[in-house]
Amino acid sequence: MNPTQPAPAQPTADTVLADIAGMVRTVLAEYGDDDVVIGMSTGFNRDLELESIDLVTLAGLLEERYGRRVNLAEFLAGMEFDEIIELTVGRLVEYVVWSLKTTQAG
């Protein structure tokens, strides 16, 4: 993953999933656990056991990659606590794709 690369012109779930999986592996590398399999159904809490500080790091990586078009804090702020606990990589991928397409259209 290279955060200075421009985001793809037509974001797809596959390209965004690859980006996010790389970002999550970067976060997990701090714990020596960067070889996990990450898919659309992978849960941030349930499967990856990410802490809130890890989500802050992930938010920074998302901003580095996509700019302010993707705002993880804003996305999470619109959720109930249980939704945040059950958040999957797939739901974040869908949000990122939607955000990128919305900003391209606007």
KOLRO-379899 format. One record per residue (C-alpha): y, x, z; residue in three letters. Coordinates in steps of 0.1 Angstrom, whole numbers, padded with zeros to 4 digits, always signed. Layout:
# residues N
YXZala ...
This chain:
# residues 106
+0000+0000+0000met +0034+0013-0010asn +0062-0007+0006pro +0087+0006-0019thr +0069-0009-0048gln +0085-0040-0062pro +0068-0073-0055ala +0048-0086-0085pro +0068-0108-0109ala +0043-0136-0107gln +0028-0135-0072pro -0007-0147-0069thr -0029-0154-0039ala -0050-0124-0048asp -0022-0099-0051thr -0005-0111-0019val -0039-0111-0001leu -0044-0074-0011ala -0008-0066+0001asp -0013-0084+0035ile -0048-0069+0040ala -0033-0035+0036gly -0005-0043+0060met -0029-0056+0086val -0051-0024+0082arg -0019-0004+0088thr -0013-0023+0121val -0050-0020+0131leu -0050+0017+0124ala -0030+0022+0155glu -0061+0010+0174tyr -0085+0030+0152gly -0099-0002+0137asp -0087-0002+0101asp -0120-0007+0083asp -0123-0045+0089val -0130-0070+0062val -0100-0092+0057ile -0102-0124+0037gly -0084-0157+0035met -0103-0172+0064ser -0097-0143+0087thr -0079-0153+0119gly -0052-0131+0132phe -0061-0140+0168asn -0097-0150+0166arg -0110-0122+0142asp -0084-0095+0143leu -0073-0100+0180glu -0037-0091+0171leu -0012-0092+0199glu +0024-0106+0195ser +0038-0071+0192ile +0014-0066+0162asp +0029-0096+0145leu +0063-0081+0150val +0051-0050+0132thr +0035-0071+0105leu +0068-0090+0101ala +0085-0056+0095gly +0060-0046+0069leu +0064-0079+0051leu +0101-0074+0050glu +0097-0039+0037glu +0075-0052+0009arg +0091-0085+0000tyr +0126-0083+0014gly +0142-0111+0033arg +0125-0136+0010arg +0095-0136+0034val +0105-0142+0070asn +0075-0143+0093leu +0095-0152+0124ala +0110-0182+0106glu +0075-0192+0094phe +0060-0190+0129leu +0090-0208+0145ala +0081-0239+0126gly +0046-0240+0142met +0031-0254+0174glu +0015-0228+0197phe -0020-0239+0187asp -0012-0234+0151glu +0000-0199+0157ile -0032-0191+0177ile -0053-0204+0148glu -0032-0188+0120leu -0053-0174+0092thr -0046-0147+0067val -0049-0174+0040gly -0022-0196+0055arg +0001-0165+0056leu -0008-0157+0020val +0001-0193+0009glu +0034-0190+0027tyr +0043-0157+0011val +0033-0169-0024val +0054-0200-0019trp +0084-0180-0006ser +0083-0156-0035leu +0080-0184-0061lys +0108-0204-0044thr +0132-0175-0044thr +0124-0167-0080gln +0130-0203-0091ala +0162-0205-0070gly 
